[in-house]
Every structure is written in C-alpha cells, then in structure tokens.
Amino acid sequence: MRSLHCADLHCGSRALPNSRERQRIMLKEIHRIAIEHKCDAVIVAGDLIESYATHQDKDDLIEGISALDEARLWTYLIRGNHDPYDAQYSHLESLAILADKKRFRRVFVADKNVECFPLPEEGHYIACAPAAKWTEELLASAIEAVRPPESNWFEVAFHGMIRDSVNDAGSNIFSKTAMMLPDLPFVNVWKLGDIHRFQRIRGHRAWYSGAPRQLDYGDHSGERGVLIHDTRDPENPQFVQLRGLERVVRIKAGEKKPRGALVQISGSASELAALPNSELHGVATHLVTDDGKEAMQQIRSARDGDLAAETLEQMSLDGVEGDDLAIAEEFLREFGV
C-alpha cells in the first residue's frame, strides 16, 4: 500500500504574496503527486487551515479534499494546533459533517479524540491523534486503546512536537514543550506534523513531512514537499517536491537577487525610490522601509518580464522624515496615489 503524507498546509496564511494562488497550487500538486505515484491514501497530519481563514480559503480546502475523494483516494485529516478548536466547534468539523453526510465517501476526520480508521488494504489501520496537551504516557495509552487486535499493519498520524528529531539542517528539537515519541513496538510507521522541515525521529520509523510550501520569508531554505510511504519499504519514504512554487526571499536594496526566487526588497525610502524598474522585475510583495513598516506598493511579478502595479495600499510613512519623506511622497504620486 502506498500513501502520501503531508502536514502544515496552513490554508489562509497571508505571510507571503499571492497567498491564495500559492495554496491552490499546493492543493493541486498534492493531488497530482498522489495520482502519479499511484497512492492509495493521503494523510494530512494537522494544521490544515488558519483561524483567520476566509470562506474562500475554506472553499479551496474543501475543493482540494473533494478532488482527492473523487480520485478514490482514502484521505485522513487530523486537527493541528492551528486548526481552530474549542468545545463547541472546529474548522475541521465542517469537513467531518460532509464526510458523515456522505458528500465525501473516503474522508476520515479526527478533530477531537484519537481515532482509529481502516486503511485501504485489508488488516491495515491508522490511529489519528489530533493536537492536545499530550505526554508520552497519555499518547501511548490512547493509541493502545484504539488499536484493533486483528491489525497486521498499524501506523499513527500525530500532530505535535517531538524531541530528538533531526532536520535537513542537522539540528535537533530540544524545546521543553516537546515530548519523546512513545516506544510502541506494534507501530509500523509514525507520520508526523507540526514542524515545517522534513526530518526523521532518531530510533523510530517516524517522519515529519514538513510543510509542502514556504510559509514566511524566514522559511525559504530547505526543500518543500511531501512524503510517499510504501508498506513494502517502510524504512525509506520518498520525498517529492511540489512544482510551481518559487521561493520568496527578503533582500536589502542594492543586493543581488538570487536566481529562481521572488524577492521582497527593504531599505530606506530614498533607496527604494531610486530603484530602476529593471530592479523590480521579480519583486514579489511590498517594498518595505528599514523600520519594518509597509511601504510603497504591491507589485505583481510576471514571468514574461512585464511589470504591473497591481494595488497601492496602506503605505505608512511613520518614521520617515526630511528628504526621505519628500522622495517617498513623490514616488507614490508617480504611481497615482
């Protein structure tokens, strides 16, 4: 049996430019990869959507899940710490309701408790553990309680921070809030979410898939993708990158732009105003002043080399004084603001 493992989609995130287009690409790419790699199932280990997500973001997510369901992929969704939840409601509840009403035929949602679901292959099961205040002992007990005695393959999808993981930069997680992974010999594979870098937990068949796309400007290093697990070779999941999502990096005015990336340019108002149009090709989002306030304009990047001023909004000139203020105001007038 083959499954696609991903997590930390964060639909609704607004930290990067063209955010909705990027999340649509991400959802379509997850579908494409699952089909091309002949997967039987898709596991999303938490943080599907942000608390401030719009109805359009929710529609994008539902459309993405529907596409997986229509492709006859068994799909498992686990609530993460970013998926809003209280005693009355969670964003994933709407997906659970759709599953219960048979709008979805092969979608399983764990948004409140640890739940065990069948996998597409006979005798194979998955326990799905949503985000909570787990300890090693509590998680072990909850997983043992739902494990079917007849299972001949048993895996766990879990959203949480685990100590002793090693990421692609070679660093460990030592957070006091992180727990050790329970030592449960009957678990064949752990599929984890919460940490945005692909990494493995030492001493276990346990992997974080990492976020399938870049989520903020500081998050541009390292590969982004999903994992393909095969029960015939559980030690070696395959990492697959998504297509069509360029890196976005922040640079100072005057610095050389990296290849294969969109950039955000920061500098003083005078430095930004002095940039020639040729320097603005590939600028992904706001030009920003050094004091961190949004400045100037939204700029759309066009791969064919065209430059278009899309929207000019909410430029703050607080802290900009003297000649810089005059230059900034002239710069805005030039674009009709």
C-alpha positions as CSV (number, residue, x, y, z in Angstrom):
1,M,0.0,0.0,0.0
2,R,1.3,3.5,-0.9
3,S,0.3,6.7,0.9
4,L,1.1,10.4,0.6
5,H,2.0,12.0,3.9
6,C,1.8,15.8,4.3
7,A,1.0,18.3,7.0
8,D,1.0,22.0,7.8
9,L,-0.9,23.3,4.8
10,H,-1.9,26.4,6.7
11,C,-4.6,27.4,4.2
12,G,-5.4,31.1,4.8
13,S,-1.8,32.1,5.7
14,R,-1.2,35.6,4.4
15,A,2.6,36.0,5.1
16,L,3.6,35.7,1.5
17,P,2.4,37.3,-1.7
18,N,-0.2,35.7,-3.9
19,S,-1.1,33.5,-0.9
20,R,-4.4,32.2,-2.3
21,E,-2.9,31.3,-5.6
22,R,0.0,29.5,-3.9
23,Q,-2.3,27.5,-1.7
24,R,-4.4,26.5,-4.7
25,I,-1.2,25.3,-6.5
26,M,-0.2,23.4,-3.3
27,L,-3.6,21.6,-3.1
28,K,-3.5,20.7,-6.8
29,E,0.1,19.5,-6.5
30,I,-0.8,17.2,-3.6
31,H,-3.5,15.7,-5.8
32,R,-1.1,15.3,-8.8
33,I,1.6,13.7,-6.8
34,A,-0.8,11.2,-5.2
35,I,-2.1,10.2,-8.6
36,E,1.3,10.0,-10.3
37,H,2.8,7.9,-7.5
38,K,-0.2,5.6,-7.5
39,C,-1.1,6.2,-3.9
40,D,-4.0,4.5,-2.2
41,A,-4.3,7.1,0.6
42,V,-3.4,10.7,1.6
43,I,-2.7,11.5,5.3
44,V,-2.7,15.2,6.3
45,A,-1.2,15.3,9.8
46,G,-2.6,18.6,11.1
47,D,-2.7,22.4,10.6
48,L,-4.9,22.4,7.5
49,I,-6.3,25.9,8.0
50,E,-5.7,29.1,9.9
51,S,-8.1,30.5,12.5
52,Y,-8.4,33.7,10.4
53,A,-9.0,31.9,7.1
54,T,-11.7,33.3,4.9
55,H,-14.6,31.5,3.4
56,Q,-12.7,31.4,0.1
57,D,-9.8,29.7,1.9
58,K,-12.2,27.1,3.3
59,D,-13.7,26.6,-0.2
60,D,-10.2,26.0,-1.6
61,L,-9.6,23.3,1.1
62,I,-12.9,21.6,0.6
63,E,-12.3,21.6,-3.2
64,G,-8.9,20.1,-2.7
65,I,-10.3,17.4,-0.4
66,S,-13.1,16.7,-2.8
67,A,-10.6,16.2,-5.7
68,L,-8.8,13.5,-3.6
69,D,-12.1,11.9,-2.7
70,E,-13.3,11.8,-6.3
71,A,-9.9,10.2,-7.3
72,R,-10.9,7.4,-4.9
73,L,-8.0,8.2,-2.5
74,W,-8.7,7.4,1.1
75,T,-8.0,10.7,2.9
76,Y,-7.3,11.2,6.6
77,L,-7.4,14.7,8.2
78,I,-6.0,15.4,11.7
79,R,-6.6,18.6,13.6
80,G,-3.4,20.5,14.4
81,N,-2.7,23.3,16.9
82,H,-3.5,26.0,14.2
83,D,-6.8,24.4,13.3
84,P,-9.3,26.4,15.4
85,Y,-11.0,24.3,18.0
86,D,-13.0,24.7,21.2
87,A,-15.5,22.5,23.0
88,Q,-18.2,23.6,20.5
89,Y,-16.6,23.8,17.1
90,S,-13.5,23.3,14.9
91,H,-12.9,24.3,11.3
92,L,-12.4,20.6,10.5
93,E,-16.0,19.9,11.8
94,S,-17.4,21.1,8.5
95,L,-15.3,18.5,6.8
96,A,-16.4,15.9,9.3
97,I,-20.1,16.8,8.7
98,L,-19.6,16.5,4.9
99,A,-18.0,13.1,5.5
100,D,-20.9,12.0,7.7
101,K,-23.4,13.1,5.2
102,K,-21.6,11.1,2.5
103,R,-20.7,14.1,0.5
104,F,-17.3,12.6,1.0
105,R,-17.0,8.8,0.6
106,R,-13.4,8.2,1.6
107,V,-12.6,11.0,4.0
108,F,-11.9,10.4,7.7
109,V,-11.6,13.3,10.2
110,A,-10.0,13.2,13.7
111,D,-10.6,16.6,15.3
112,K,-11.5,15.8,18.9
113,N,-10.1,12.5,20.1
114,V,-7.6,9.8,19.0
115,E,-9.5,7.7,16.4
116,C,-8.6,4.5,14.6
117,F,-9.6,4.1,10.9
118,P,-9.2,1.3,8.4
119,L,-6.7,1.8,5.6
120,P,-7.4,0.7,2.0
121,E,-5.6,-2.6,2.4
122,E,-7.2,-5.4,4.4
123,G,-5.9,-5.6,8.0
124,H,-4.2,-2.2,7.8
125,Y,-5.2,0.6,10.3
126,I,-4.2,4.1,11.2
127,A,-4.6,5.9,14.5
128,C,-5.0,9.6,14.1
129,A,-4.0,11.8,17.1
130,P,-5.0,15.4,17.0
131,A,-3.1,18.2,18.7
132,A,-3.6,18.2,22.5
133,K,-1.6,18.5,25.8
134,W,-0.1,15.1,25.3
135,T,2.5,13.4,27.4
136,E,4.4,10.3,26.3
137,E,2.3,8.2,28.6
138,L,-1.1,9.7,27.7
139,L,-0.4,9.3,24.0
140,A,0.8,5.8,24.3
141,S,-2.3,4.8,26.4
142,A,-4.7,6.5,23.9
143,I,-3.1,4.7,20.9
144,E,-3.1,1.3,22.6
145,A,-6.8,1.8,23.5
146,V,-7.9,2.2,19.8
147,R,-5.6,-0.4,18.2
148,P,-7.6,-3.3,16.7
149,P,-6.4,-6.7,17.8
150,E,-6.7,-8.1,14.2
151,S,-4.4,-5.5,12.7
152,N,-1.4,-6.7,10.8
153,W,-0.2,-3.2,9.9
154,F,-0.6,-0.3,12.3
155,E,0.5,3.3,11.8
156,V,0.0,6.5,13.6
157,A,-0.6,10.1,12.3
158,F,0.1,12.6,15.0
159,H,0.4,16.4,15.3
160,G,2.9,17.6,17.9
161,M,6.5,18.5,18.6
162,I,8.7,15.5,19.2
163,R,12.2,15.7,20.7
164,D,15.3,14.2,19.2
165,S,14.3,14.8,15.6
166,V,16.9,15.7,13.0
167,N,16.0,18.1,10.2
168,D,17.7,18.7,6.9
169,A,19.9,21.4,8.5
170,G,21.2,18.8,11.0
171,S,19.7,20.4,14.1
172,N,17.7,18.9,16.9
173,I,14.5,19.9,18.7
174,F,15.1,20.5,22.4
175,S,12.0,22.5,23.3
176,K,10.7,22.0,26.8
177,T,7.3,21.6,25.4
178,A,8.4,18.8,23.1
179,M,7.8,15.2,24.2
180,M,9.7,12.0,23.4
181,L,7.9,9.6,21.0
182,P,6.4,6.7,22.8
183,D,8.2,3.4,22.3
184,L,5.4,1.2,20.9
185,P,6.8,-1.8,19.0
186,F,3.4,-2.5,17.3
187,V,3.5,0.8,15.5
188,N,5.0,0.2,12.0
189,V,5.3,3.9,11.0
190,W,4.7,7.3,12.6
191,K,3.5,10.1,10.2
192,L,4.0,13.5,12.0
193,G,3.0,17.1,11.5
194,D,3.8,20.4,13.3
195,I,7.5,21.0,12.3
196,H,7.9,22.7,9.0
197,R,11.0,20.9,7.9
198,F,11.3,17.4,6.6
199,Q,13.1,15.2,9.2
200,R,13.2,11.9,10.9
201,I,13.0,10.9,14.6
202,R,16.0,9.1,15.8
203,G,15.5,5.4,16.6
204,H,12.0,5.2,15.1
205,R,10.2,4.8,11.8
206,A,8.9,8.3,12.3
207,W,9.0,11.3,9.9
208,Y,7.9,14.9,9.7
209,S,6.9,15.6,6.1
210,G,7.5,19.3,6.7
211,A,5.3,22.0,5.2
212,P,4.7,21.4,1.5
213,R,5.2,25.1,0.7
214,Q,7.1,28.1,2.1
215,L,5.0,29.9,4.8
216,D,7.0,33.0,5.6
217,Y,10.1,34.9,4.5
218,G,12.4,33.3,7.0
219,D,11.3,29.8,5.8
220,H,12.9,29.9,2.4
221,S,15.8,27.4,2.9
222,G,15.5,23.7,2.5
223,E,13.3,21.6,0.3
224,R,9.5,21.7,0.4
225,G,7.3,18.7,-0.5
226,V,5.5,15.6,0.7
227,L,6.5,12.0,1.6
228,I,5.4,8.9,-0.3
229,H,5.3,5.8,2.0
230,D,5.2,2.3,0.8
231,T,4.5,-0.6,3.2
232,R,6.9,-2.8,1.3
233,D,9.8,-0.5,2.2
234,P,8.8,1.3,5.4
235,E,12.4,2.5,6.1
236,N,12.7,4.6,3.1
237,P,9.9,7.0,2.3
238,Q,10.4,9.1,-0.9
239,F,10.5,12.9,-0.6
240,V,8.8,14.6,-3.6
241,Q,8.9,18.3,-4.2
242,L,5.9,20.4,-5.3
243,R,6.2,22.2,-8.7
244,G,5.3,25.8,-9.4
245,L,6.0,27.4,-6.0
246,E,9.0,29.7,-6.2
247,R,11.0,30.6,-3.1
248,V,10.4,34.1,-1.7
249,V,13.3,35.8,0.0
250,R,13.9,39.2,1.6
251,I,16.9,41.2,0.5
252,K,18.3,44.8,1.0
253,A,18.1,47.4,-1.7
254,G,21.2,47.0,-3.8
255,E,21.8,43.4,-3.0
256,K,21.9,40.9,-5.9
257,K,18.7,39.0,-6.3
258,P,19.0,35.2,-6.0
259,R,18.1,33.1,-9.0
260,G,14.9,31.1,-9.0
261,A,13.2,33.2,-6.3
262,L,10.9,36.1,-5.9
263,V,12.1,38.8,-3.5
264,Q,11.0,41.4,-1.1
265,I,13.2,44.5,-1.1
266,S,13.8,46.5,2.0
267,G,15.7,49.7,2.5
268,S,15.3,53.4,3.3
269,A,12.6,55.4,1.4
270,S,15.3,57.0,-0.7
271,E,16.9,53.7,-1.6
272,L,13.6,52.2,-2.6
273,A,12.6,55.3,-4.6
274,A,15.9,55.1,-6.5
275,L,15.4,51.6,-7.7
276,P,15.1,51.4,-11.5
277,N,12.3,49.3,-13.0
278,S,14.7,46.7,-14.1
279,E,15.4,46.0,-10.4
280,L,11.7,45.5,-9.7
281,H,11.2,42.5,-12.0
282,G,10.5,39.5,-9.8
283,V,9.6,41.6,-6.7
284,A,7.0,39.6,-5.0
285,T,5.4,41.8,-2.5
286,H,5.7,45.1,-0.5
287,L,8.7,47.2,-0.7
288,V,9.4,47.9,3.0
289,T,11.3,50.6,4.8
290,D,14.1,49.6,7.2
291,D,12.0,50.3,10.2
292,G,9.8,47.4,9.1
293,K,6.7,49.4,8.1
294,E,5.0,48.5,4.8
295,A,5.9,51.0,2.1
296,M,5.2,52.0,-1.4
297,Q,3.1,49.4,-3.3
298,Q,2.0,45.9,-4.1
299,I,3.9,44.7,-7.1
300,R,2.9,41.7,-9.2
301,S,5.7,39.5,-10.6
302,A,5.2,38.5,-14.2
303,R,7.4,35.7,-15.5
304,D,7.4,37.2,-19.0
305,G,9.2,40.3,-17.7
306,D,6.2,42.7,-17.6
307,L,5.8,44.8,-14.5
308,A,2.4,45.9,-13.3
309,A,1.5,48.0,-10.3
310,E,-1.4,45.9,-9.0
311,T,-2.5,47.8,-5.9
312,L,-1.1,50.6,-3.9
313,E,-2.3,50.5,-0.3
314,Q,-1.6,51.3,3.3
315,M,1.8,52.8,3.0
316,S,2.9,54.0,6.3
317,L,5.3,57.0,6.3
318,D,5.6,56.9,10.1
319,G,9.2,57.5,11.0
320,V,10.1,58.7,7.5
321,E,11.4,62.3,7.7
322,G,13.2,65.0,5.7
323,D,14.4,64.2,2.3
324,D,13.2,60.6,2.6
325,L,9.7,61.7,3.2
326,A,9.7,64.0,0.2
327,I,11.1,61.3,-2.0
328,A,8.6,58.7,-0.7
329,E,5.7,61.0,-1.4
330,E,6.9,61.8,-4.9
331,F,7.3,58.0,-5.5
332,L,3.7,57.4,-4.6
333,R,2.4,60.3,-6.7
334,E,4.3,58.8,-9.7
335,F,2.0,55.7,-9.3
336,G,-1.1,57.8,-9.0
337,V,-1.6,57.7,-5.2
